[in-house]
Amino acid sequence: MAENTNTLYLSSFFNEADIVIEQIVPSNFNLIHRLVGCLVNRHLPGANLETIVDMVLRRERMAPTIVGDGVMLPHARIEGLDRPYLALGIYPAGIPSPEGQPPVKLVFLLLVPEKEPARYLQILRAIANLLRDTCAVERLAALQTPEEVMLALRRKELKLPDYICAGDLMETSVETLHMGAPLSEAFEAFMMRGVQELPIVDEARHLVGAIGTRALLGSFIPTGLRKLFPKMQGHLDDTMESLAERLRETSTTRVCEAMEDRICTCQVETPAREIAADLAENNATVCYVLDADRKLVGAIPLARFFRRILKD
């Protein structure tokens, strides 16, 4: 592994035996199981294969890591690892992707120590350097053996600067809601425009919280309702009618009554490795960028974070 923290080589984390080339397109479960199994069998004796597979799959269900251009980056933070471990799956036939994206042909599966989430960001940057050429994915997917793949990767490896900041990653056009706005405006954004989370600001554009689909639903469904279902069969219609009535009242309820104030934030100059750590530790899907006065100046959604890291 490279000792200089300002220089990173992808080949530091895997070799030919950690590369899988398959002509038949596997299911998502089989793909993850095969790559995790490759790492466990070679590097992690005694580790529970099924547990790690489940951790990776749960992370993928929460926030899929298909980042476009035919690349997928499943990962998990594992307690007790001494260093990161990487496996590469190559699928020349292509794995179908959602939303019209190119089929996935390269799958970089990464296991990182639980206490080193920023290392994931560094490895992403190493992958970005290797795949900067738009034809790189197709060229790698066309190679026949792991030895050919490693040779091609080593020929293209470059030194990696490890400092990128929020200002390089953020989007500055951010839809917001005022804290006094009716909750119905949040519902409209979620239902009509597919928004997942909205930042809430005051008159001076200071960030005071955020409201997402989970918080919105939680504000209308009583805690423990699921546990009460067996005892409420005779009253379920009344319960749902009560919920419907509360939903109809969204025009008179303010967003500040349903928002969450524990959100992921950073400054414009915050290093990307710190943003990666905060997103991971807070299980967040967006990091909001603030100026010195806590005014909202931008946002870094998790999907944008992945895309920018890979393309820059």
C-alpha positions in Angstrom: 0.0 0.0 0.0 1.2 3.5 -0.8 2.7 5.2 2.2 2.5 8.8 0.9 -1.0 10.0 1.8 -0.9 12.3 -1.2 -0.2 9.5 -3.7 -2.5 6.5 -4.3 -2.3 3.7 -6.8 -5.3 1.5 -7.4 -3.2 -1.6 -7.7 -2.2 -1.2 -4.1 -5.5 -2.7 -3.1 -5.9 -5.8 -5.3 -4.2 -8.1 -7.9 -5.1 -10.6 -10.6 -6.6 -13.1 -8.2 -9.2 -10.4 -7.1 -10.5 -10.0 -10.7 -13.6 -12.0 -11.9 -14.5 -12.0 -15.6 -17.9 -13.5 -16.4 -19.6 -13.7 -19.8 -23.0 -14.6 -18.3 -24.8 -11.7 -16.7 -25.4 -12.6 -13.0 -28.2 -11.5 -10.7 -27.4 -8.7 -8.3 -27.2 -11.1 -5.4 -24.9 -13.5 -7.2 -22.7 -10.7 -8.5 -22.1 -9.3 -4.9 -21.8 -12.8 -3.4 -19.1 -13.8 -6.0 -17.0 -10.7 -5.5 -17.3 -10.7 -1.7 -16.5 -14.4 -1.7 -13.4 -13.7 -3.7 -12.1 -11.3 -1.0 -13.2 -13.3 2.0 -11.6 -16.5 0.7 -8.3 -14.9 -0.2 -7.8 -12.2 2.4 -10.3 -12.5 5.3 -10.2 -16.0 6.8 -12.8 -16.4 9.5 -14.9 -13.5 8.3 -18.6 -14.3 7.8 -19.3 -14.3 4.1 -23.1 -14.0 4.3 -22.9 -11.2 6.8 -20.7 -9.1 4.6 -22.8 -9.8 1.5 -25.9 -8.7 3.4 -24.1 -5.4 4.5 -23.2 -4.7 0.9 -26.7 -5.5 -0.4 -28.4 -3.4 2.3 -26.1 -0.4 1.4 -27.0 -0.9 -2.3 -30.7 -0.9 -1.6 -30.4 2.3 0.4 -28.4 4.2 -2.2 -27.5 2.3 -5.4 -24.0 3.0 -6.6 -24.4 2.7 -10.3 -22.7 6.0 -11.3 -23.2 5.9 -15.1 -20.7 5.2 -17.9 -21.0 1.5 -17.2 -19.5 1.5 -13.7 -20.9 0.2 -10.3 -19.3 0.8 -6.9 -20.8 -1.4 -4.2 -19.1 -1.1 -0.9 -19.4 -1.6 2.9 -17.5 -0.4 6.0 -16.4 -3.5 7.9 -15.3 -3.5 11.5 -11.9 -4.9 12.2 -10.4 -4.7 8.7 -6.7 -3.7 8.7 -6.9 -2.0 5.3 -9.2 -1.6 2.2 -9.8 -4.6 0.0 -11.0 -4.3 -3.6 -12.4 -6.8 -6.1 -13.2 -6.1 -9.8 -16.0 -7.9 -11.7 -16.0 -7.5 -15.5 -19.2 -8.3 -17.4 -18.7 -7.8 -21.2 -22.3 -8.5 -22.0 -23.4 -5.7 -19.7 -25.7 -5.7 -16.7 -28.9 -3.7 -17.4 -29.1 -0.3 -15.6 -32.1 1.8 -14.6 -33.1 5.2 -16.1 -31.6 4.6 -19.5 -28.0 4.5 -18.3 -25.4 2.4 -20.1 -25.2 -1.3 -19.1 -22.8 -1.9 -16.2 -19.6 -3.7 -17.4 -17.2 -2.9 -14.5 -18.1 -3.6 -10.8 -15.5 -2.3 -8.3 -16.5 -3.9 -5.0 -14.8 -2.3 -2.0 -14.6 -3.3 1.7 -13.1 -0.5 3.8 -12.2 -0.4 7.6 -15.1 1.1 9.6 -12.9 3.8 11.0 -11.6 5.0 7.6 -14.6 6.1 5.5 -12.4 8.8 3.8 -10.3 6.0 2.3 -13.3 5.1 0.1 -13.1 8.6 -1.4 -9.4 8.2 -2.2 -10.0 4.9 -4.0 -12.9 6.5 -6.0 -10.4 9.1 -7.2 -8.0 6.4 -8.2 -10.7 4.8 -10.2 -11.6 8.2 -11.7 -8.1 8.6 -13.0 -8.1 5.2 -14.6 -11.5 5.7 -16.3 -11.0 9.4 -17.3 -10.9 8.3 -20.9 -14.5 7.7 -22.1 -13.5 4.5 -23.9 -11.7 3.0 -20.9 -14.7 0.9 -19.7 -15.2 -0.7 -23.1 -11.4 -1.4 -23.4 -11.2 -3.0 -20.0 -14.4 -5.0 -20.6 -12.9 -6.4 -23.8 -9.8 -7.9 -22.1 -9.7 -11.7 -21.8 -7.7 -12.4 -18.6 -7.1 -10.9 -15.2 -3.4 -10.6 -16.1 -4.3 -8.4 -19.1 -6.6 -6.3 -16.9 -3.9 -5.6 -14.3 -1.3 -4.8 -17.0 -3.7 -2.3 -18.5 -4.5 -0.7 -15.2 -0.9 -0.4 -14.1 0.0 1.3 -17.4 -2.7 4.0 -16.8 -2.1 4.6 -13.1 -1.4 8.2 -12.2 -0.5 10.0 -8.9 -3.7 11.1 -7.2 -4.1 14.4 -5.4 -6.2 13.8 -2.3 -7.7 17.3 -1.7 -11.0 18.2 -3.3 -13.4 20.5 -1.5 -17.2 21.0 -1.3 -17.0 24.0 -3.6 -15.7 21.6 -6.4 -18.7 19.2 -5.8 -21.7 21.2 -4.9 -24.7 22.3 -7.1 -25.6 25.9 -6.4 -29.2 25.8 -7.7 -31.0 24.3 -4.7 -34.8 24.1 -4.3 -35.7 25.2 -0.8 -38.8 25.7 1.4 -39.4 28.5 3.9 -39.9 27.2 7.4 -43.4 28.8 7.5 -44.5 27.2 4.2 -47.4 24.8 4.3 -46.6 21.1 4.4 -48.7 20.7 1.2 -45.8 22.3 -0.7 -43.5 19.6 0.4 -46.0 16.9 -0.6 -46.3 18.5 -4.1 -42.5 18.5 -4.5 -42.3 14.8 -3.5 -45.3 13.6 -5.4 -45.2 15.7 -8.6 -41.4 16.3 -9.1 -39.9 13.3 -7.5 -37.9 15.3 -4.9 -36.5 13.1 -2.1 -35.5 15.8 0.4 -35.8 19.6 0.7 -33.8 22.0 2.8 -35.7 24.4 5.1 -34.5 28.0 5.4 -35.6 31.1 7.3 -36.1 34.6 5.9 -32.3 35.2 5.7 -31.8 31.9 4.0 -30.2 30.4 7.1 -30.5 26.6 7.0 -32.7 25.5 9.9 -33.5 21.9 8.9 -34.6 19.5 6.1 -37.7 17.5 5.3 -37.5 14.2 3.5 -40.1 11.5 2.6 -39.4 9.5 5.7 -39.8 12.5 8.0 -42.9 13.5 6.2 -44.5 10.1 6.5 -43.4 9.8 10.1 -45.2 13.0 11.0 -48.5 11.5 10.1 -48.2 7.8 11.2 -48.2 7.3 15.0 -45.1 5.6 16.4 -45.7 1.8 16.9 -48.7 1.7 14.5 -47.4 -1.5 12.9 -47.2 -3.3 16.2 -50.8 -2.4 16.9 -52.2 -3.8 13.7 -53.1 -7.3 15.1 -55.2 -5.6 17.8 -56.8 -3.1 15.5 -58.4 -5.2 12.8 -61.8 -3.9 13.7 -60.7 -0.3 13.7 -58.4 -0.2 10.7 -60.8 1.7 8.5 -61.1 4.4 11.1 -57.4 4.5 11.5 -56.8 5.0 7.8 -59.5 7.6 7.6 -57.8 9.5 10.4 -54.6 9.4 8.5 -56.3 10.6 5.4 -57.8 13.5 7.4 -54.3 14.5 8.7 -53.0 14.4 5.1 -55.8 16.7 4.0 -54.7 19.2 6.7 -51.3 19.7 5.2 -52.3 23.1 3.9 -52.6 24.4 7.5 -49.5 22.6 8.9 -46.1 24.3 8.5 -43.0 22.4 7.3 -41.1 23.4 10.4 -43.4 21.2 12.4 -42.3 18.1 10.5 -38.7 18.9 9.5 -35.5 17.2 10.9 -32.8 19.5 12.3 -30.1 16.8 12.4 -28.7 17.1 8.9 -25.3 16.8 7.2 -23.7 20.2 6.6 -20.3 21.5 5.5 -18.4 24.6 4.5 -17.4 25.5 0.9 -13.8 24.7 1.8 -14.5 21.4 3.6 -12.4 18.6 2.1 -14.3 16.0 0.2 -12.9 13.2 2.3 -14.6 14.8 5.4 -17.9 15.1 3.4 -17.6 11.4 2.6 -17.1 10.5 6.3 -20.1 12.7 7.4 -22.4 11.2 4.7 -21.5 7.7 5.8 -21.6 8.3 9.5 -25.0 10.1 9.4 -26.5 7.7 6.8 -27.4 10.9 4.8 -28.3 11.2 1.2 -27.3 14.9 0.9 -24.8 17.3 2.4 -25.8 21.0 2.6 -23.0 23.6 2.0 -23.2 26.7 4.2 -21.3 29.9 4.3 -19.8 31.4 7.5 -23.2 32.8 8.5 -24.9 29.4 8.0 -26.6 30.6 4.9 -27.3 27.9 2.3 -25.1 28.2 -0.7 -25.3 24.8 -2.3 -26.0 21.1 -1.9 -24.1 17.8 -2.6 -26.6 15.0 -3.1 -25.0 11.5 -2.7 -25.6 10.6 -6.4 -23.9 13.9 -7.5 -21.0 13.2 -5.1 -20.3 9.8 -6.8 -20.7 11.2 -10.3 -18.4 14.2 -9.7 -15.7 12.1 -8.0 -15.6 9.7 -10.9 -15.6 12.4 -13.6 -13.2 15.0 -12.2 
